Amino acid sequence: MERQGVRFVKLPENPEPTWKKIIVESNVPERLKPLREIAKNLWWSWNDDARKLFEEIDPEIWEQTAHNPILLLEETSFERYDELEADEAFILRMREVEARLHQYLKERKELLGPKVAYFSMEYGLHSSLKIYSGGLGILAGDYLKEASDSKVDMVAVGLLYRFGYFKQTISANGEQVAHYDAEHFTHIPVQPVMDDNGNWVTITIEMPGRTVLAQVWVVHVGAVKLYLLDTDMEANQEQDRFITHHLYGGDNENRLKQEMVLGLGGIRALEKMGISAEIYHINEGHAAFIGLERMWKLQQKANLTFAEAKEAVRASNLFTTHTPVPAGHDAFHDDLFRAYMEKFTDRLGISWEEFQMLGKSHMHEDHFNMSFLAANLSERINGVSRLHGRVSQELLVELYKGFLPEELENVGYVTNGVHYPTWVAPEWRRIHDKFLKEELPEDIHDYDEDSEARAWKNIYKVEDGVIWNTKSKLRARLIEYIKERFTDIHIQRNENPKFIAEALSKLNPNALTIGFARRFATYKRAHLIFRNLDRLNKIVNNPERPVQFIFAGKAHPADKEGQDLIRYIMEISKRPEFIGKILFIQNYDMNLAKIMVQGCDVWMNTPTRPLEASGTSGEKGVMNGTLHFSVLDGWWVEGYKKDAGWALPEERSFDIQDLQDELDAESIYSTLENEIIPAYYYRNEKGVPVLWVDFIKNTFAEVAPYFTTRRMMRDYFDRFYIKQADRSKDIIAEDYKHAREMAEWKSKISNVWNDIELVSVQLADGITNSYKMGQDYPSKVVLDLKGLTPEEVGVEMIVVTSDEPVEFIQKQEFTPVKTENGMTHYQLDLNLKQSGTFNYGLRVYPKNENLPHRQDFRYLKWI
């Protein structure tokens, strides 16, 4: 059809719109481009001025995006950018933050060695980066931040999860509901790692009948780079794309695949990027496969045997265990493990039986234990508190047959700490900077625990009113935050509006506020405070001395008992007498944790002894003047000081757990009624609770300085990194000369060890077995060493208690005095230092001055 020279085409009728996708990226103006750079380095998350800068852009969007600056910049309107461009004061503040970041990174061009490669399954760096679930991840995240602050030469490796850990909501009947939201990687501070040719760095992992690809991302944590592996690629089969979908997600087979990607793939990624390290730090057994991969690489590179490569790898591996019970260590059934790992035996040049024993304490076990693998391939092992170090010795002693737990020289400890700049409220930091900062050394190698402690004692110079007003302000902020949290649409959708209104109206910003927030596992015993509801009712509803409890935490989706505990607390919180007095806050994350540890007056922890390996939430509290009330377990065994918190005894009174729970609950009620509540509500003429303020000051002065990641980092250097790096350099020097020599010597010993014969034993008073304390008794042992020298074989007497459980008393070593007719004579002037009835034993062990410790070569013969 034409009309006046114009041709018209009749379009087909289509009543439905036809949508075509367009992508509109946020266009941050050129003048504001530094905001993008700052947002992509997580340094901003522990810098107050950087956080304030982002909040100033749009406070409402800042809260809606859960303090995610990358998302904030995407959702900020074009009009707001125009305003900010014209705001010279904002531009000046932005330039100051940018300059501070640049200066921070410039100061870290030269880093302190030895270079450490740190491997962990999870990292808690910020709520927007959902690659953590709880304490293990938060600890790892804090450690990377401290490495950056302390100018430590560290690189880290983990996995990038598409869905991460779940978001929690609570249904109307108190059930935990897990929501998994897919992560948009463009909205979080991760960037692809590109090679010199502009290609995305990828690695491969061989799995049964296929090869799995993983691409590498990087997160900038100040000056530290965290590399994350991701298998959610189109080239992979669906089952393999799932590997990095969920943190600790899927079945045991998927967990095995995750650990293969982390350990085997992590080493391959570092190698592909040209990164090597002097120390390889395995944070929990999930990453134990790095030892296997490193040995295989060394065998190829340096033409080493399996035994020689093992010597070299062990020298530079450190294994940190966080688990206080056997069931907490990952283990895979032999059939599953063999299906995935059997081919590795050919690479290492060993039999399947030899390979299996790297992850077992005896051949008859039907599971391969990843913690055993990590222990076998690491020169040193550490627990995460002094008490947990002893517990770890007891758990791992089955790997070292013939040794008592106390003798395990290779198992030590470093008590966990927390990253001060991340967790301490700005209000406290300003006070601390004024009174403490000038006395604190900058360099981690200049760190001195005594001088740090002296600096923190300056808190006593701060006026009581300043301390109290600061704490009151933070408590009020917590209450306000909780009220805002209850306006969340998910909560309103699932909760009775009447309950919400009544609970929020009863929240009191001036009441004694007690926090309990952590992973909801039954051993944490969150139920203890509810053992006597009548007594609890009287405590929380005293009109003159009100108390309120704030609970938060997630139970693992497979932990039915943990979820039942949450439901029980929700039910209690809705009883008329407890509305607004007992509150459970949904979806515990790092942001909520920070607000709670800063705002609560008391942080309560009630684990079953000794199942709290360390615990760090209470450490965050003491950095904020939040007093700790806990069982003497984990870090609190070391941290507790009189008048700086409260403690339930470390020792158990009952073997039956229910009776112990009853006793502990009574102790909690009594401590609240007779000590905590009176101290909080006693006020002087100015309205200041002077006794409570004294407790806060004592907490800052006597507890806080000993539980920072700064101290923790210094401990790792002193106890492990430096010593292992020095020995590792010696082991690999001159084309791995000492590794080869040590492997050869161990082979020689093992070939004749079972042939060593006892010829005779002569102990003074051997007839009556009656000895006088402090008196010398000449004793002799004669051995046929089958060609070994006296310097290669030691003989010692071990004295232990005669009752169960056996406790180590003392050890005395025999001295070789002569060799004749092929027989070696050893002598000891036996001298017992303690009276009582004991058992003793004699044992023979291999000696070599180049062994780092006795457990490095576990041959032992009792005679």
Secondary structure, DSSP 8 states (H G I E B T S, - for coil): -EETTEE--------S-------------GGGTHHHHHHTBGGGGG-HHHHHHHHHH-HHHHHHTTS-HHHHHHHS-HHHHHHHHT-HHHHHHHHHHHHHHHHHHHTTSS-EEEEEEEE-S---S-TTS----SHHHHHHHHHHHHHHHTTEEEEEEEE--SSBS-EEEE-TTS-EEEE-----GGGTT-EE-B-TTS-B-EEEEEETTEEEEEEEEEEEETTEEEEEEE---TTS-HHHHGGGTBTT-S-HHHHHHHHHIIIIIHHHHHHHTT---SEEEEESGGGTHHHHHHHHHHHHHH---HHHHHHHHHHHEEEE----SGGGS-EEEHHHHHHHHTTHHHHHT--HHHHHGGG-SSTT--EEEHHHHHHHT-SEEEESSHHHHHHHHHHHGGGSTT--GGG-TTEEE----B-HHHHS-HHHHHHHHHHTGGGS-SSGGG--HHHHHHHHGGGGGS-HHHHHHHHHHHHHHHHHHHHHHTT-HHHHHHS-HHHHHHHHHH--TTSEEEEEES---GGG-TTGGGS-HHHHHHHHT-SSS-EEEEEE----TT-HHHHHHHHHHHHHHTSGGGTTTEEEESS--HHHHHHHHHH-SEEEE---TT--S---HHHHHHTTT-EEEEES-TTHHHH--TTS-EEE-SS-S-SSHHHHHHHHHHHHHHHIIIIIHHHHH---TTS--HHHHHHHHHHHHHTGGGSBHHHHHHHHIIIIIHHHHHHHHHHHHHHHHHHHHHHHHHHHHHHHGGG-EEEEEE-TTTTT----TT--EEEEEEEE-TT--GGGEEEEEEEEESSSS--EEEEEE-EEEEEETTEEEEEEEE---S-S-EEEEEEEEE--TT-SSGGGS---EE-
